[in-house]
Amino acid sequence: MREAFIERQTSETKIRCTLGLDGTGEVQVATGVPFFDHMLTAIGRHGHFDLRIEATGDLEVDAHHTVEDVGIVLGQALAQGLGDKAGITRFGDAAVPMDEALVLAAVDISGRGQLHWDVSLPIEFIGTFDTSLFKEFLIALAANAGLTLHVRSMAGENSHHIIEAAAKAVARALRTAVAIDARIVGQIPSTKGVL
């Protein structure tokens, strides 16, 4: 089992994350940000990751530090769980519909952390959740996991549907990319020999 445990504490947040890459989608998250918990649960469930996150943050300021730092920690856990990346599929993509919304995500576990985001969100808040924070979460995730991540909305009018489709598309793309390819066991999937 490829597993990781990361703990991060700053003056703004305290986060503990346990991640199992070869799991069954068992998820337990508590960040104090309900919509974000919903998205993290979707990522764990649809990625088939066993995921546990406990986070406390300065929510009296806003949710930015908590959401971004969870992205940092989850990205670090993903990188730790992948180890030297030998035998992984490396690339993954998924197009996920949710009612009128359709979002495409594509990932390369390249070692070059970057997010390319082409998503329009019609409203700024879902409940108390600032919708711009989901992009900040993905920036932190990609940077700390060493992912090249593209997320593009193809259709959508409802911000909840768009963000949830994005979360599920990223999860499905990651599920494919982190999977072990039986044809290249022990090999790094790169012409350079390193990722």
Sequence and secondary structure as in RCSB ss.txt:
>XXXX:A:sequence
MREAFIERQTSETKIRCTLGLDGTGEVQVATGVPFFDHMLTAIGRHGHFDLRIEATGDLEVDAHHTVEDVGIVLG
QALAQGLGDKAGITRFGDAAVPMDEALVLAAVDISGRGQLHWDVSLPIEFIGTFDTSLFKEFLIALAANAGLTLH
VRSMAGENSHHIIEAAAKAVARALRTAVAIDARIVGQIPSTKGVL
>XXXX:A:secstr
  EEEEEEE SSEEEEEEEETTS   EEEE S HHHHHHHHHHHHHHT EEEEEEEE TTT SHHHHHHHHHHHH
HHHHHHHTT TTB  EEEEEEEETTEEEEEEEE  S  EEEEE   S SEETTEETHHHHHHHHHHHHHHT EEE
EEEEE S HHHHHHHHHHHHHHHHHHHHSB GGGTT  SSTTS  
